[in-house]
Amino acid sequence: MILRNKAPKASQRMIVGLASAMIMVLASLGAAKANLDDLQLQGMGTLRWMGLKIYEARLFASTRPNPNQLTQLPFALELTYARDFNGSSIADRSIDEIKKLGIGSAEQHQAWRSRMQAIFPNVRSGDRIRGIHRPGSGASFMLNDKPIGSIDDAEFARAFFAIWLDPKTSEPSLRRELLGLNASQRP
């Protein structure tokens, strides 16, 4: 007599669904990491607050990005922190900057904050968080070259990277440095 473990069909469907979702997330993160090999440093700059170095930012893309077409291109923005920060504070500050840009609704801000708080770890001086823009799809994130999560929402990705790359950013000089723009090329 052979005994078989017969799980209820609903449980089997849930297990298959969870496994499929995990495979899709891992494949997405793997593809994002592979695409980084095609990207080259385009610009870099330092964010300071009251003279204190907060982080160094570096923008990677396959070609010099046209500021008006950024949402159509894959790119990576890497922040190397000069100080320790709580991951939840990073998410909160990101939402504050997105709100200043006038992007998204209150409901989106709440959802995005929650997703970022779940992904962003506490960072120490020297840690690198890299955000990878996946056009029309969302953003993936890495900490010190290890995948930490993704947000599959193209509107979130546009809003998040606008913090640094939108013409209305609160840090226009950092934007110009990242995009490699000189005074005569400002859009």
C-alpha positions in Angstrom: 0.0 0.0 0.0 1.4 3.4 -1.0 0.5 6.4 1.1 0.4 9.7 -0.6 0.3 13.1 1.0 -2.7 14.8 -0.6 -2.7 18.5 0.2 -5.9 20.3 -0.4 -6.0 21.8 -3.9 -6.2 25.4 -2.6 -2.9 24.8 -0.7 -1.3 23.3 -3.8 -2.3 26.3 -5.9 -1.0 28.7 -3.3 2.4 26.9 -3.1 2.6 26.9 -6.9 1.7 30.6 -7.0 4.3 31.5 -4.4 7.0 29.5 -6.1 6.1 31.2 -9.5 6.3 34.6 -7.9 9.7 33.8 -6.3 11.0 32.6 -9.6 9.8 35.8 -11.4 11.4 38.0 -8.7 14.7 36.1 -8.8 14.8 36.2 -12.6 14.0 39.9 -12.6 16.8 40.6 -10.1 19.2 38.4 -12.1 18.4 40.1 -15.4 18.9 43.5 -13.7 22.3 42.4 -12.4 23.3 41.0 -15.8 22.3 44.3 -17.6 24.7 46.2 -15.3 27.5 44.7 -17.3 26.4 46.9 -20.3 26.4 50.1 -18.3 29.2 52.6 -18.0 29.7 55.5 -15.5 28.1 58.6 -17.0 28.5 61.0 -14.1 29.0 61.4 -10.4 28.6 63.9 -7.6 28.4 64.3 -3.8 25.4 65.2 -1.7 26.3 67.4 1.2 24.1 68.8 3.9 25.4 71.8 5.9 28.9 70.8 4.8 28.6 67.2 5.9 29.1 64.5 3.2 25.9 62.4 3.1 26.7 60.2 0.1 28.4 60.0 -3.3 26.1 59.3 -6.2 27.0 57.6 -9.5 24.9 57.2 -12.6 25.5 54.3 -14.9 23.9 54.0 -18.4 24.8 52.4 -21.8 25.1 55.8 -23.4 25.0 59.5 -22.3 21.4 59.8 -21.2 19.1 62.4 -22.7 17.4 63.9 -19.7 14.1 64.0 -21.6 14.2 60.2 -22.3 15.4 58.8 -19.0 12.2 56.8 -18.2 12.7 54.9 -21.5 16.2 53.7 -20.7 17.7 51.2 -18.4 20.2 52.8 -16.0 21.5 52.4 -12.5 22.0 55.0 -9.8 24.4 54.0 -7.0 24.6 55.8 -3.6 27.7 55.2 -1.5 26.8 56.4 2.0 29.3 58.4 4.1 27.2 58.0 7.2 25.0 55.4 9.0 21.2 55.7 8.2 18.2 53.8 9.2 16.5 52.1 6.2 13.1 53.4 7.3 14.5 57.0 7.3 15.8 56.5 3.8 12.3 55.5 2.7 10.7 58.4 4.5 13.1 60.9 3.0 12.6 59.5 -0.5 8.8 60.0 -0.1 9.4 63.6 1.1 11.4 64.3 -2.0 8.8 62.7 -4.3 6.1 64.8 -2.7 8.2 68.0 -3.3 8.3 67.0 -7.0 4.5 66.7 -7.0 4.6 63.1 -8.3 2.0 60.5 -7.2 -1.1 60.5 -5.0 -1.3 60.1 -1.2 -2.3 56.5 -1.7 0.7 55.8 -3.9 3.0 57.6 -1.4 1.8 55.3 1.3 2.2 52.2 -0.7 5.6 53.2 -2.0 6.8 54.1 1.5 5.7 50.7 2.8 7.5 48.9 -0.1 10.7 50.8 0.4 10.7 50.3 4.2 10.4 46.6 3.5 13.4 46.6 1.1 15.8 49.3 2.3 18.1 48.1 5.1 20.0 50.1 7.6 23.2 51.3 6.0 26.6 52.0 7.5 29.3 54.3 6.2 30.7 52.7 3.0 27.6 50.7 2.1 26.3 51.1 -1.5 22.6 50.9 -2.5 22.1 50.7 -6.2 18.8 51.3 -7.8 18.3 49.8 -11.2 15.7 51.4 -13.5 13.8 48.8 -15.6 11.9 50.8 -18.2 8.2 50.3 -18.2 8.5 47.7 -15.4 9.9 49.2 -12.1 13.1 49.2 -10.1 15.4 46.7 -8.5 17.7 47.4 -5.6 21.0 46.0 -4.5 23.1 46.5 -1.3 26.8 46.1 -1.9 26.1 44.1 -5.1 23.6 41.7 -3.5 19.9 41.9 -4.6 17.6 43.1 -1.8 14.3 43.5 -3.6 12.3 45.1 -6.4 9.2 47.2 -6.8 7.4 46.3 -10.0 5.7 49.6 -10.6 6.8 51.8 -13.5 5.2 54.9 -11.8 7.2 54.3 -8.7 10.4 53.9 -10.7 9.8 57.2 -12.5 9.1 59.0 -9.2 12.0 57.4 -7.3 14.7 58.3 -9.8 13.2 61.8 -10.3 14.5 62.6 -6.8 17.9 62.9 -8.5 17.2 63.3 -12.2 14.1 65.5 -12.6 14.7 69.1 -13.6 12.8 70.2 -10.4 15.0 68.1 -8.1 16.0 69.8 -4.8 19.7 69.2 -5.7 20.1 70.6 -9.3 23.9 70.7 -9.1 24.0 67.0 -8.3 21.7 66.3 -11.2 23.9 68.2 -13.6 27.0 66.2 -12.3 25.2 62.9 -12.7 24.0 63.7 -16.2 27.3 65.1 -17.2 25.7 68.5 -18.1 27.8 71.7 -18.0 26.2 75.1 -17.6 25.6 75.6 -21.4 23.7 72.2 -21.6 21.2 72.7 -18.8 17.7 71.8 -19.9 
